Amino acid sequence: MNNSTLSETELAALLDAFSEPAAVLSGDYMIIAANQAYRDHYAQFGQVAGLHCYQVSHGYQRPCDQEGESCPLQRCKQTGLRQRDLHLHNTNHGQEHVDVELLPIPVGEKDPHYFLEVMHLVKVANAKPEGEGLVGSSKAFNEMVSLIQRAAPSMITVLLLGESGTGKELVAKALHSASKRSQKPFVTVECSGLSENLFESEMFGHEKGAFTGAVNKKEGLVSAARGGTLFLDEVGDIPLSLQVKLLRLIETGTYRAVGGVELKHADFRLVCATHQNLADKVEAGLFRQDLYYRISSFPISLPPLRERVDDIPLLVEILLKRLVENEDIGSEAKELTISNEAMDLLQAYSYPGNIRELRNILERAMLLSDYQVISPEHLPKHIKPLLPNSALLDQTIIKPLPENSENGHKLVPLADLEAIYLTQIKKSTSLKNNELASQLGISERTLYRKLRGL
């Protein structure tokens, strides 16, 4: 197929076989033809043929790779192989996450001159403050969503790794909703709350009379998840003595109810999550190595909120909306906003409790603000940095210079002054790094970077 044998209209008609937005591109990023779904999705441009793909999807004046993004077309040209990248596109519905797939179209020459671009619309995440699922647009967030997109359609076991409060259950639900099992149950097992005595009964069920108190037959959570997804939250908390039972379930796909003799067959997709370093637990003899390798086929790291600073305004907006809806506190709350000063403080804080902590901070502030405007005074004291006013200046380690300091006093470059100040602080304070970063009005990640440079 080449442009001399098929017209733009004929190409567009062929592309209409795709239900998702699709286009044929030239090697210089020009859109040769697009299907109706593509034209509808980027309707603000009307006729897209003749425009460059980066103009339509990003509003750029040059290719994505020259704007700091990964470009699947560039890699497809270099390798001649299928390429995929998750991008944030400007569409007729606002900004949306799009899984962009590029395939070379063979035309007889050694190097491909035409490329098929298919836009797989991402439904598990939102770049706008709406919906109930994952929300964000930062680089760290997009990298996570890209992995979710890859893993969701398959049956591969996924291990979610992240600090407490980063939203591991939300990600597990996103994996389920984007899978072929989305119409079947999503069952959560809180592993940290299961004692050794309860584990088998909760997981596998029990027969009537299997033990004292078993007055009725009970189906277990493995049975409840039939056809769907079984989510083991905090899998690292499962006692070592019980891990062999989970391993046997995963390896054989079979189990027996407590007190039963019938061998039952399980049917679930497994997703696990932990805030612990399981590799360290394996080395310490606290987690079975064979189980670790079984559940860690496809690890996905969830970024802490301090690495998603650009997402905080978006998260604040959606969390406030959800809080107002959940509280049902009247129409006056619908006008709740947050001041620029308060937002600056929220973006400077390091959030050891991650998104869960941000939600708690906003819920408290919402009640203190009388549902009007959230200001700095409505935020907890521990997230407010020291302000450089004259009263506080007398308490700082570096004292103010006398008047006419340029006469007889050597001025210190700001970078050197900062290094001196940080060195003095570390010697004179017992604050933890997250507390110190909060007091200094910077993120914990920025503080680590600055301390490494000393």
C-alpha positions in Angstrom: 0.0 0.0 0.0 1.3 3.5 -0.8 -0.1 6.9 -1.3 0.1 6.6 -5.1 -2.2 3.6 -5.2 -4.8 4.6 -2.6 -6.5 8.0 -2.3 -7.1 9.8 1.0 -10.8 8.9 0.8 -10.0 5.2 0.1 -7.5 5.1 3.0 -10.0 6.7 5.4 -12.6 4.1 4.3 -10.2 1.3 5.2 -9.3 2.9 8.5 -13.0 3.0 9.4 -12.7 -0.7 10.1 -11.0 0.4 13.4 -13.5 1.3 16.1 -10.8 3.4 17.8 -9.2 6.6 16.3 -6.7 5.5 13.6 -4.7 7.3 11.0 -2.0 6.8 8.4 1.1 8.9 8.9 4.0 9.7 6.7 7.6 9.5 7.9 7.6 13.3 8.4 4.7 13.2 10.9 2.1 14.2 8.3 -1.5 12.8 8.6 -2.3 11.3 5.2 -5.7 10.0 6.2 -7.8 9.4 9.3 -10.9 7.5 10.1 -14.2 9.0 11.4 -13.4 8.1 15.0 -10.1 10.0 14.8 -11.7 13.1 13.2 -14.5 13.1 15.8 -12.0 12.7 18.7 -9.9 15.7 17.5 -12.9 17.6 16.1 -11.5 21.0 17.1 -9.3 20.7 14.0 -12.1 19.8 11.6 -10.1 18.3 8.7 -6.9 16.7 10.1 -5.4 15.4 6.9 -2.4 17.5 5.9 -1.6 18.5 9.5 1.2 17.0 11.6 0.2 14.5 14.3 1.9 16.5 17.0 -0.1 19.6 16.1 -3.3 17.7 16.4 -2.7 15.7 19.5 -0.5 18.0 21.5 -0.7 21.5 20.0 3.1 21.4 19.5 4.9 23.1 16.7 7.6 20.3 16.5 7.7 16.5 17.1 7.1 15.1 20.6 10.7 14.0 21.1 11.8 17.6 20.7 9.4 18.6 23.4 10.7 16.2 26.0 8.4 13.3 25.3 9.0 9.8 24.0 7.8 9.6 20.3 6.6 6.1 19.1 6.8 7.2 15.5 10.4 8.1 15.8 11.3 4.7 17.3 9.1 3.0 14.7 11.1 4.7 12.0 14.4 3.6 13.6 13.5 0.0 14.3 10.8 -0.8 11.8 8.9 -2.5 14.7 5.6 -1.9 16.4 5.9 0.8 19.2 3.6 2.0 22.0 3.7 5.0 24.3 1.2 6.5 26.7 0.6 10.2 26.0 -1.6 13.0 27.3 -3.6 14.3 24.3 -5.7 17.4 23.8 -9.0 16.0 22.5 -12.5 17.1 21.9 -13.2 16.0 25.5 -10.3 17.9 27.0 -7.0 16.3 28.1 -7.1 12.5 28.0 -4.6 9.7 28.5 -4.1 7.8 25.2 -2.1 4.7 24.6 -0.6 5.4 21.2 0.3 2.4 19.0 2.5 2.8 15.8 3.0 0.1 13.2 5.1 0.3 10.1 3.2 -0.3 6.8 5.4 -2.3 4.4 5.5 -0.9 0.8 8.3 -2.9 -0.7 11.2 -0.7 0.3 13.7 -1.5 3.0 12.7 1.3 5.2 9.0 2.0 5.9 7.6 5.3 4.6 4.1 5.0 6.0 2.8 4.2 9.5 -0.5 3.1 11.0 -1.3 5.0 14.2 -4.0 3.6 16.5 -5.2 5.6 19.6 -6.2 3.2 22.4 -8.3 5.4 24.7 -7.3 4.9 28.4 -10.4 4.4 30.6 -8.7 3.5 33.8 -7.3 7.0 34.5 -8.5 10.6 34.1 -6.6 13.8 33.5 -9.6 15.8 34.6 -11.1 16.2 38.1 -14.0 13.8 37.5 -15.0 10.2 37.9 -14.2 7.7 40.7 -11.0 6.2 39.4 -7.4 7.2 39.1 -6.7 10.9 38.5 -3.4 12.5 37.5 -1.3 13.7 34.6 2.3 13.9 36.0 5.1 11.9 34.4 5.3 9.5 37.4 1.6 8.9 37.2 1.6 8.4 33.5 4.4 5.8 33.8 2.3 3.9 36.2 -0.8 4.1 34.0 1.2 2.8 31.0 2.1 -0.4 33.0 -1.6 -0.8 34.0 -2.6 -0.6 30.4 -0.1 -3.3 29.5 -1.0 -5.7 32.2 -4.8 -5.3 32.5 -5.9 -7.3 29.4 -3.7 -10.4 30.4 -4.0 -12.9 33.2 -0.5 -12.1 34.5 -0.2 -11.8 38.3 0.5 -8.2 39.3 2.3 -7.0 42.4 1.6 -3.4 43.4 4.4 -1.8 45.4 3.9 1.5 47.2 3.8 3.3 50.4 0.7 3.4 52.6 -1.9 5.8 51.2 -0.8 5.7 47.5 -4.0 4.1 46.3 -3.1 0.5 45.8 -6.7 -0.7 46.0 -7.7 1.9 43.4 -5.0 0.6 41.0 -6.1 -3.0 41.6 -9.7 -2.0 40.7 -8.4 -0.2 37.6 -6.6 -3.4 36.5 -9.9 -5.3 37.1 -12.1 -2.8 35.2 -9.8 -2.8 32.2 -9.6 -6.7 32.1 -11.8 -9.2 30.3 -13.1 -10.1 33.8 -14.5 -6.7 34.5 -18.1 -8.0 34.7 -17.2 -10.5 37.3 -16.5 -9.9 41.1 -13.6 -7.9 42.5 -12.9 -9.4 45.9 -10.5 -7.8 48.4 -8.7 -9.8 51.1 -7.2 -7.7 53.9 -4.3 -10.0 54.7 -3.1 -7.9 57.6 -6.4 -8.5 59.4 -6.4 -12.3 59.0 -5.2 -14.4 61.9 -3.7 -17.9 61.3 -7.0 -19.4 62.6 -9.1 -17.4 60.3 -7.0 -17.5 57.1 -8.1 -20.8 55.8 -11.7 -20.4 56.7 -11.9 -16.9 55.1 -10.0 -17.8 52.0 -11.3 -21.3 51.3 -14.5 -21.5 53.3 -15.5 -24.3 55.6 -18.0 -27.1 56.0 -20.6 -27.3 58.7 -19.1 -28.7 61.9 -15.5 -28.3 60.7 -14.6 -26.6 64.0 -16.2 -25.2 67.1 -18.6 -22.5 66.0 -18.9 -23.6 62.4 -22.7 -24.1 62.6 -23.2 -23.5 58.9 -21.4 -24.2 55.7 -19.5 -21.1 54.4 -18.1 -20.2 51.0 -14.7 -18.6 51.0 -13.3 -15.5 49.3 -11.6 -17.6 46.6 -15.0 -19.0 45.7 -16.6 -15.5 45.8 -14.0 -14.3 43.3 -14.8 -16.9 40.7 -14.4 -15.5 37.2 -13.1 -12.2 38.5 -10.2 -10.7 40.4 -8.8 -11.7 43.8 -6.9 -8.8 45.4 -4.6 -9.7 48.3 -3.9 -6.4 50.1 -0.7 -6.3 52.2 0.3 -9.8 51.1 3.5 -9.4 53.0 1.6 -9.7 56.3 0.5 -13.3 55.6 2.2 -15.5 58.3 5.0 -17.6 57.1 3.2 -20.8 58.2 0.3 -20.0 55.9 2.2 -18.9 52.8 2.6 -22.5 51.7 -1.3 -22.8 51.4 -1.4 -19.7 49.2 1.4 -21.0 47.1 -0.4 -24.3 46.6 -3.5 -22.4 45.5 -1.6 -20.4 43.0 0.4 -23.3 41.6 -2.4 -25.9 41.3 -5.5 -23.7 41.0 -7.2 -26.0 43.4 -8.1 -25.9 47.1 -10.3 -27.7 49.8 -12.6 -26.0 52.2 -11.8 -26.5 55.9 -13.3 -29.8 57.0 -14.0 -30.8 53.4 -12.6 -33.5 51.1 -13.8 -32.3 47.7 -11.1 -30.8 45.6 -12.4 -27.5 44.2 -11.1 -25.5 41.2 -10.3 -21.8 41.6 -10.9 -19.3 38.8 -9.5 -15.8 39.5 -7.0 -13.3 38.3 -4.5 -12.5 41.1 -3.4 -9.0 42.1 -1.3 -8.5 45.2 -0.1 -5.4 47.0 2.3 -4.5 49.8 4.1 -1.5 51.3 6.9 -3.7 52.4 10.1 -4.7 50.6 9.4 -8.4 50.0 12.9 -9.1 48.7 14.2 -8.0 52.1 11.7 -10.2 53.8 12.7 -13.2 51.7 16.4 -12.6 52.6 15.4 -12.4 56.3 13.5 -15.7 56.0 10.1 -14.0 56.7 8.6 -14.6 53.2 8.9 -17.7 51.0 11.1 -17.2 48.0 9.0 -19.4 45.8 5.8 -17.5 46.7 7.6 -14.2 46.0 8.5 -15.2 42.5 5.0 -16.5 41.9 3.3 -13.1 42.8 5.9 -10.7 41.4 5.6 -11.6 37.7 4.6 -8.0 36.8 5.5 -5.4 39.5 4.0 -2.0 39.3 5.4 0.8 41.6 3.0 3.4 42.8 4.7 6.8 43.1 4.4 8.6 46.4 2.6 11.9 46.4 5.8 13.8 46.9 6.9 12.6 43.4 3.5 13.8 41.9 3.7 17.5 42.9 2.2 18.5 39.6 -0.9 16.4 40.3 -1.7 18.0 43.6 -4.0 20.8 42.3 -5.9 18.2 40.3 -6.2 15.9 43.3 -7.2 18.7 45.5 -10.1 19.6 43.1 -11.4 16.1 42.7 -11.0 15.3 46.5 -12.9 18.4 47.4 -15.7 17.5 45.0 -15.9 14.0 46.4 -15.9 15.2 50.0 -18.7 17.7 49.3 -20.8 15.0 47.6 -20.2 12.5 50.5 -20.9 15.0 53.2 -24.2 16.2 51.6 -23.7 19.5 53.4 -25.8 21.8 51.4 -25.6 24.0 48.4 -23.2 26.6 50.0 -20.4 24.0 49.9 -20.6 23.7 46.2 -18.7 27.0 45.9 -15.8 25.7 48.0 -12.4 26.9 46.6 -8.8 27.0 47.8 -6.6 30.0 47.9 -3.3 30.2 46.0 -1.3 30.5 49.2 -2.9 27.4 50.6 -2.3 25.5 47.4 1.4 26.6 47.5 1.7 25.1 51.0 0.0 21.9 49.9 2.4 21.5 47.0 5.5 22.1 49.3 4.5 19.5 51.8 6.0 16.0 51.6 3.0 13.8 52.6 4.3 10.8 54.5 0.7 9.6 54.4 0.3 10.2 50.7 -3.1 10.7 49.1 -4.9 9.5 52.2 -3.2 12.2 54.2 -4.1 14.9 51.6 -7.7 13.8 51.8 -7.7 14.1 55.6 -6.1 17.5 55.5 -8.8 18.7 53.0 -11.6 17.2 55.1 -10.4 19.1 58.2 -9.9 22.3 56.2 -13.3 22.0 54.7 -15.0 22.0 58.1 -12.9 24.9 59.4 -13.5 27.1 56.4 -17.3 27.2 56.7 -17.4 25.7 53.2 -16.2 28.9 51.5 -12.4 29.4 50.8 -9.7 27.2 52.2 -6.8 29.4 53.3 -3.5 28.7 55.1 -5.0 29.2 58.5 -7.3 26.2 57.8 -4.3 23.9 57.2 -2.5 21.9 60.0 0.5 23.7 61.5 2.9 20.9 60.6 2.6 21.7 56.9 3.3 25.4 57.2 7.0 26.4 56.7 8.7 29.0 58.8 8.0 32.4 57.3 11.0 34.8 57.0 9.6 37.7 59.0 11.6 39.9 61.3 10.4 38.2 64.5 11.6 34.8 63.2 14.8 36.1 61.8 16.2 36.7 65.2 15.7 33.0 65.9 17.4 31.7 62.8 21.0 30.4 62.7 22.2 32.9 60.1 21.8 36.4 61.5 20.9 39.5 59.4 23.8 41.6 58.2 24.4 45.1 59.6 23.5 48.1 57.5 25.9 49.0 54.7 27.0 45.4 54.6 28.6 45.9 51.2 31.2 48.0 52.9 33.7 45.8 54.6 31.6 42.6 54.4 32.2 40.0 51.8 28.9 39.0 50.2 28.3 35.2 49.9 26.8 33.7 46.7 23.2 32.4 47.4 24.1 28.8 46.5 26.9 28.9 49.1 24.7 30.6 51.6 22.1 27.8 51.2 24.7 25.1 51.6 26.0 26.8 54.8 22.5 27.1 56.2 21.6 23.5 55.5 24.8 22.3 57.0 24.1 24.3 60.2 20.5 23.1 60.4 21.5 19.4 60.1 24.0 19.9 62.9 21.6 21.7 65.2 18.2 20.0 64.7 16.8 16.6 65.5 13.9 16.9 63.0 13.3 14.1 60.6 13.9 14.9 56.9 10.1 15.0 56.1 9.5 17.4 59.0 12.5 19.5 58.1 11.4 19.7 54.5 8.0 20.9 55.6 9.5 23.6 57.8 11.7 24.8 54.9 8.8 24.9 52.5 10.2 22.4 50.0 9.5 18.8 49.1 11.3 16.0 50.9 12.7 14.9 47.5 14.2 18.4 47.0 15.7 18.3 50.4 17.4 15.0 49.8 18.8 16.3 46.5 20.2 19.4 48.3 21.7 17.5 51.1 23.4 15.1 48.7 25.1 18.1 47.2 26.7 19.2 50.5 
